[in-house]
């Protein structure tokens, strides 16, 4: 637990929120009760299976970042991988939430709220770490014209003509 207290607040929220999401994923997201009996489905049914697997991968990556702070995957920074995994996990968690709209039970609502908190913490952490999206290499110009694309020049001309009054 001492290692967890040395992490940034955002990293703590991502880790603890991820563990809480894992616990919530096994509770009934849909539940029907009749005659004293209850039956339900958790997140791991349907598209939620992908959300759950991404959650496990995200948690494994975050634990790896705690154990080995200088881990890299090719040219991607650890912060970019973290925020990418969190955003993918959140996307499929929201899809699973929307998919399980009939007889939705409270764990689905709590999981949605925790997912939003984890996403916010991951984005704030990524910005603090200076994460930037990787840039594609610029395509070499094959024509002898200017480097500025024609499509970029057209909106400027359209804006200038919009400012002129019509008669």
QUIRA-V143631 format. One record per residue. SS is DSSP state (a for helix, b for strand, c for the rest). OMEGA is omega in radians with two decimals (* if undefined). Layout:
ss:omega
SS:OMEGA
SS:OMEGA
//
This chain:
ss:omega
c:-3.14
a:3.11
a:3.13
a:-3.13
a:3.12
c:-3.14
c:3.06
c:-3.14
a:-3.13
a:3.11
a:3.09
a:3.14
a:3.14
a:-3.12
a:-3.11
a:3.08
a:3.10
a:3.10
a:3.10
a:3.08
a:3.11
a:3.10
a:-3.13
a:-3.11
a:-3.14
c:3.07
c:-3.12
c:3.05
c:3.02
b:-3.13
b:3.09
b:3.13
b:3.08
b:3.07
c:3.08
c:3.13
b:3.11
b:3.06
b:-3.11
b:3.10
b:3.08
c:-3.09
c:-3.01
c:3.07
c:3.11
c:-3.10
c:3.10
a:3.07
a:3.11
a:3.09
a:3.12
a:3.12
a:3.08
a:3.08
a:3.12
a:3.11
a:3.13
a:3.12
a:3.11
a:3.12
a:-3.13
a:3.08
a:3.10
a:3.11
a:3.10
a:-3.10
a:-3.13
c:-3.05
c:-3.08
c:-3.14
c:-3.14
c:3.00
b:-3.13
c:-3.13
c:-3.13
b:3.08
c:3.11
a:3.13
a:3.12
a:3.10
a:3.14
a:-3.10
a:3.08
a:3.11
a:3.14
a:-3.13
a:3.08
a:3.12
a:-3.14
a:3.12
a:-3.10
a:3.03
a:3.09
a:3.09
a:3.11
a:3.10
a:3.14
a:3.13
a:-3.11
c:-3.07
c:3.14
c:3.12
c:-3.13
b:-3.10
c:-3.02
a:-3.14
a:3.11
a:3.13
a:3.13
a:3.12
a:3.10
a:3.12
a:3.13
a:3.10
a:3.13
a:3.11
a:3.13
a:3.11
a:-3.14
a:3.14
a:-3.13
a:3.13
a:3.10
a:3.12
a:3.14
a:3.11
a:3.13
a:3.12
c:3.11
c:-3.12
c:3.05
c:3.10
c:3.10
c:-3.11
c:3.03
c:3.07
c:-3.12
c:3.13
c:3.14
c:-3.12
c:-3.14
c:3.13
c:-3.11
c:-3.09
c:-3.13
c:-3.13
c:-3.12
c:3.12
c:-3.12
a:-3.11
a:-3.14
a:-3.13
a:-3.09
a:-3.14
a:3.13
a:3.11
a:3.14
a:3.13
a:3.13
a:-3.14
a:3.12
a:-3.12
a:-3.12
c:-3.12
c:3.11
c:-3.10
c:*
//
